[in-house]
Amino acid sequence: MTVISTTWLLSALTSLAGAQSTLPAGAEPPVFSFGKVFTFLFLTLGPLKIIGPFAEMTRGRDAAFRRELAYRGAAVAAVGLLVAVTIGTRILDKWGISVGALLLTAGIVLFLVALRPVLEQYAGHDARAEAAQTAATSEHPSKALAITPLAFPTIVTPYGVAVLILLMALGANRAIGILAVAAAVLGVDLLAMLGADRILRTPFVRTLLLIIGMVLGILQVALGIQTAAAGVRLLGLVGPGAG
Protein backbone atom coordinates (compact mmCIF):
# COMPACT_ATOMS: atom_id res chain seq x y z
CA MET A 1 0.00 0.00 0.00
CA THR A 2 2.85 2.39 0.87
CA VAL A 3 4.65 1.62 -2.41
CA ILE A 4 1.43 2.18 -4.40
CA SER A 5 0.72 5.47 -2.60
CA THR A 6 4.29 6.70 -3.15
CA THR A 7 4.17 5.77 -6.84
CA TRP A 8 0.84 7.53 -7.29
CA LEU A 9 2.10 10.68 -5.53
CA LEU A 10 5.22 10.80 -7.71
CA SER A 11 3.11 10.27 -10.83
CA ALA A 12 0.71 13.04 -9.79
CA LEU A 13 3.55 15.47 -9.10
CA THR A 14 5.18 14.67 -12.46
CA SER A 15 1.93 15.17 -14.37
CA LEU A 16 1.25 18.46 -12.58
CA ALA A 17 4.74 19.72 -13.26
CA GLY A 18 4.35 18.91 -16.95
CA ALA A 19 0.84 20.30 -17.37
CA GLN A 20 0.33 22.48 -20.42
CA SER A 21 -0.48 26.13 -20.01
CA THR A 22 -3.91 27.29 -21.16
CA LEU A 23 -2.45 30.59 -22.35
CA PRO A 24 -2.70 31.31 -26.08
CA ALA A 25 0.52 31.03 -28.08
CA GLY A 26 2.69 34.13 -27.98
CA ALA A 27 1.05 35.57 -24.87
CA GLU A 28 2.79 35.97 -21.53
CA PRO A 29 0.99 34.53 -18.48
CA PRO A 30 0.43 36.77 -15.46
CA VAL A 31 2.90 35.60 -12.80
CA PHE A 32 1.85 35.53 -9.16
CA SER A 33 4.79 35.76 -6.79
CA PHE A 34 5.11 32.94 -4.28
CA GLY A 35 4.35 35.50 -1.58
CA LYS A 36 1.01 36.22 -3.23
CA VAL A 37 0.37 32.49 -3.73
CA PHE A 38 0.96 32.00 0.00
CA THR A 39 -1.47 34.83 0.75
CA PHE A 40 -4.16 33.28 -1.47
CA LEU A 41 -3.77 29.86 0.14
CA PHE A 42 -3.44 31.19 3.69
CA LEU A 43 -6.72 33.03 3.24
CA THR A 44 -8.57 29.98 1.91
CA LEU A 45 -6.79 27.02 3.54
CA GLY A 46 -5.14 28.69 6.53
CA PRO A 47 -5.49 28.21 10.29
CA LEU A 48 -7.80 31.05 11.31
CA LYS A 49 -10.87 29.01 10.38
CA ILE A 50 -9.51 25.82 12.00
CA ILE A 51 -8.54 26.75 15.57
CA GLY A 52 -12.07 27.18 16.95
CA PRO A 53 -13.65 24.06 15.40
CA PHE A 54 -10.63 21.89 16.34
CA ALA A 55 -10.79 23.03 19.95
CA GLU A 56 -14.53 22.31 19.93
CA MET A 57 -14.19 18.77 18.58
CA THR A 58 -11.41 17.86 21.02
CA ARG A 59 -12.99 19.43 24.10
CA GLY A 60 -12.49 17.20 27.14
CA ARG A 61 -10.04 14.89 25.35
CA ASP A 62 -6.45 14.27 26.46
CA ALA A 63 -3.37 15.73 24.80
CA ALA A 64 -2.48 12.45 23.07
CA PHE A 65 -5.88 12.29 21.35
CA ARG A 66 -5.66 15.93 20.23
CA ARG A 67 -2.14 15.43 18.91
CA GLU A 68 -2.97 12.25 16.96
CA LEU A 69 -6.14 13.80 15.54
CA ALA A 70 -4.21 16.85 14.40
CA TYR A 71 -1.57 14.76 12.61
CA ARG A 72 -4.16 12.47 11.03
CA GLY A 73 -6.31 15.39 9.90
CA ALA A 74 -3.33 17.19 8.33
CA ALA A 75 -2.22 14.00 6.52
CA VAL A 76 -5.71 13.27 5.16
CA ALA A 77 -6.07 16.92 4.10
CA ALA A 78 -2.73 16.84 2.24
CA VAL A 79 -3.59 13.67 0.30
CA GLY A 80 -7.13 14.87 -0.44
CA LEU A 81 -5.89 18.24 -1.64
CA LEU A 82 -3.35 16.62 -3.97
CA VAL A 83 -5.98 14.28 -5.42
CA ALA A 84 -8.45 17.14 -5.97
CA VAL A 85 -5.84 19.37 -7.58
CA THR A 86 -4.59 16.59 -9.86
CA ILE A 87 -8.09 15.85 -11.13
CA GLY A 88 -9.06 19.53 -11.38
CA THR A 89 -6.01 20.69 -13.33
CA ARG A 90 -6.29 17.79 -15.78
CA ILE A 91 -9.94 18.62 -16.44
CA LEU A 92 -9.17 22.32 -16.96
CA ASP A 93 -6.31 21.46 -19.29
CA LYS A 94 -8.54 19.18 -21.40
CA TRP A 95 -11.23 21.83 -21.59
CA GLY A 96 -8.72 24.40 -22.85
CA ILE A 97 -10.05 27.23 -20.64
CA SER A 98 -8.28 30.55 -21.24
CA VAL A 99 -6.10 32.24 -18.66
CA GLY A 100 -8.41 35.25 -18.70
CA ALA A 101 -11.35 33.06 -17.72
CA LEU A 102 -9.28 31.39 -14.98
CA LEU A 103 -8.21 34.75 -13.56
CA LEU A 104 -11.76 36.06 -13.62
CA THR A 105 -13.01 32.89 -11.88
CA ALA A 106 -10.27 33.08 -9.22
CA GLY A 107 -11.12 36.71 -8.54
CA ILE A 108 -14.84 35.96 -8.19
CA VAL A 109 -14.14 33.02 -5.83
CA LEU A 110 -11.83 35.12 -3.61
CA PHE A 111 -14.35 37.95 -3.52
CA LEU A 112 -17.28 35.70 -2.61
CA VAL A 113 -15.27 33.90 0.09
CA ALA A 114 -14.36 37.27 1.61
CA LEU A 115 -18.10 38.01 1.90
CA ARG A 116 -18.78 34.79 3.85
CA PRO A 117 -18.18 36.26 7.34
CA VAL A 118 -20.70 39.01 6.55
CA LEU A 119 -23.28 36.62 5.11
CA GLU A 120 -22.87 34.19 8.03
CA GLN A 121 -24.25 36.83 10.38
CA TYR A 122 -27.60 36.26 8.67
CA ALA A 123 -27.22 32.54 7.89
CA GLY A 124 -27.05 31.17 11.41
CA HIS A 125 -24.44 28.82 12.87
CA ASP A 126 -21.51 27.91 10.63
CA ALA A 127 -21.67 24.31 9.37
CA ARG A 128 -18.09 23.52 10.43
CA ALA A 129 -18.67 24.79 13.97
CA GLU A 130 -21.94 22.87 14.16
CA ALA A 131 -20.28 19.64 13.02
CA ALA A 132 -17.45 20.18 15.49
CA GLN A 133 -19.89 20.74 18.33
CA THR A 134 -21.81 17.57 17.42
CA ALA A 135 -18.56 15.59 17.35
CA ALA A 136 -17.50 16.98 20.72
CA THR A 137 -20.80 16.08 22.40
CA SER A 138 -20.96 12.53 21.00
CA GLU A 139 -20.41 9.76 23.54
CA HIS A 140 -17.43 8.23 21.78
CA PRO A 141 -15.52 10.77 19.70
CA SER A 142 -13.12 8.82 17.49
CA LYS A 143 -10.14 9.37 15.26
CA ALA A 144 -12.50 9.07 12.27
CA LEU A 145 -13.07 12.76 12.91
CA ALA A 146 -9.74 13.25 11.10
CA ILE A 147 -11.56 12.70 7.79
CA THR A 148 -14.75 14.60 8.52
CA PRO A 149 -15.37 17.17 9.80
CA LEU A 150 -11.66 17.96 10.40
CA ALA A 151 -9.92 17.36 7.05
CA PHE A 152 -13.09 18.01 5.04
CA PRO A 153 -14.44 20.66 5.14
CA THR A 154 -12.58 22.37 8.03
CA ILE A 155 -9.00 22.24 6.72
CA VAL A 156 -9.67 21.62 3.02
CA THR A 157 -12.50 23.93 2.08
CA PRO A 158 -14.25 23.74 -1.31
CA TYR A 159 -13.16 27.29 -2.13
CA GLY A 160 -9.59 26.52 -1.02
CA VAL A 161 -9.49 23.62 -3.48
CA ALA A 162 -10.88 25.88 -6.20
CA VAL A 163 -8.23 28.55 -5.60
CA LEU A 164 -5.38 26.01 -5.58
CA ILE A 165 -6.60 24.42 -8.83
CA LEU A 166 -6.78 27.85 -10.46
CA LEU A 167 -3.29 28.77 -9.22
CA MET A 168 -1.92 25.50 -10.58
CA ALA A 169 -3.61 26.04 -13.94
CA LEU A 170 -2.25 29.58 -14.15
CA GLY A 171 1.28 28.57 -13.14
CA ALA A 172 1.71 25.05 -14.51
CA ASN A 173 5.45 25.61 -15.01
CA ARG A 174 5.79 26.33 -11.27
CA ALA A 175 3.61 23.46 -10.05
CA ILE A 176 6.13 22.03 -7.58
CA GLY A 177 6.71 25.46 -6.01
CA ILE A 178 2.97 26.11 -5.65
CA LEU A 179 2.47 22.68 -4.08
CA ALA A 180 5.34 23.44 -1.68
CA VAL A 181 3.58 26.65 -0.64
CA ALA A 182 0.35 24.69 -0.09
CA ALA A 183 2.30 22.20 2.03
CA ALA A 184 3.70 25.08 4.08
CA VAL A 185 0.17 26.39 4.72
CA LEU A 186 -0.93 22.92 5.84
CA GLY A 187 2.11 22.86 8.13
CA VAL A 188 0.93 26.11 9.72
CA ASP A 189 -2.52 24.54 10.08
CA LEU A 190 -0.98 21.59 11.92
CA LEU A 191 0.90 23.86 14.31
CA ALA A 192 -2.31 25.80 14.95
CA MET A 193 -4.20 22.61 15.79
CA LEU A 194 -1.44 21.37 18.10
CA GLY A 195 -1.53 24.65 20.00
CA ALA A 196 -5.27 25.40 19.68
CA ASP A 197 -6.10 25.09 23.40
CA ARG A 198 -3.13 27.20 24.45
CA ILE A 199 -3.92 29.81 21.80
CA LEU A 200 -7.54 30.16 22.88
CA ARG A 201 -6.60 30.32 26.58
CA THR A 202 -4.26 33.24 25.99
CA PRO A 203 -5.90 36.53 27.09
CA PHE A 204 -7.25 38.72 24.30
CA VAL A 205 -6.30 36.18 21.62
CA ARG A 206 -9.89 35.75 20.42
CA THR A 207 -10.19 39.49 19.88
CA LEU A 208 -6.81 39.52 18.12
CA LEU A 209 -7.87 36.70 15.81
CA LEU A 210 -11.07 38.57 14.96
CA ILE A 211 -9.07 41.70 14.11
CA ILE A 212 -6.61 39.71 11.97
CA GLY A 213 -9.54 38.01 10.24
CA MET A 214 -11.12 41.36 9.39
CA VAL A 215 -7.85 42.74 8.01
CA LEU A 216 -7.28 39.62 5.92
CA GLY A 217 -10.88 39.80 4.71
CA ILE A 218 -10.28 43.31 3.35
CA LEU A 219 -7.05 42.11 1.72
CA GLN A 220 -8.90 39.19 0.18
CA VAL A 221 -11.56 41.46 -1.33
CA ALA A 222 -8.81 43.64 -2.85
CA LEU A 223 -6.94 40.62 -4.23
CA GLY A 224 -10.17 39.19 -5.63
CA ILE A 225 -11.05 42.41 -7.43
CA GLN A 226 -7.50 42.84 -8.75
CA THR A 227 -7.38 39.26 -10.04
CA ALA A 228 -10.83 39.53 -11.65
CA ALA A 229 -9.82 42.82 -13.31
CA ALA A 230 -6.74 41.16 -14.80
CA GLY A 231 -8.98 38.40 -16.16
CA VAL A 232 -11.40 40.92 -17.67
CA ARG A 233 -8.51 42.68 -19.45
CA LEU A 234 -7.15 39.39 -20.83
CA LEU A 235 -10.60 38.44 -22.09
CA GLY A 236 -10.77 41.76 -23.93
CA LEU A 237 -13.95 42.82 -22.17
CA VAL A 238 -12.42 46.26 -21.56
CA GLY A 239 -9.88 48.26 -23.49
CA PRO A 240 -6.18 48.09 -22.52
CA GLY A 241 -6.29 51.63 -21.19
CA ALA A 242 -9.36 51.07 -18.98
CA GLY A 243 -9.14 50.97 -15.14
Secondary structure, 3 states (H helix, E strand, C coil): CHHHHHHHHHHHHHHHHCCCCCCCCCCCCCCCCHHHHHHHHHHHHCHHHCHHHHHHHCCCCCHHHHHHHHHHHHHHHHHHHHHHHHHHHHHHHHHCCCHHHHHHHHHHHHHHHHHHHHHHHHHCCCHHHHHHHHHHHCCCCCHHHHHHHHHHHHHCCHHHHHHHHHHHHHCHHHHHHHHHHHHHHHHHHHHHHHCHHHHHHCCCHHHHHHHHHHHHHHHHHHHHHHHHHHHHHHCCCCCCCCC
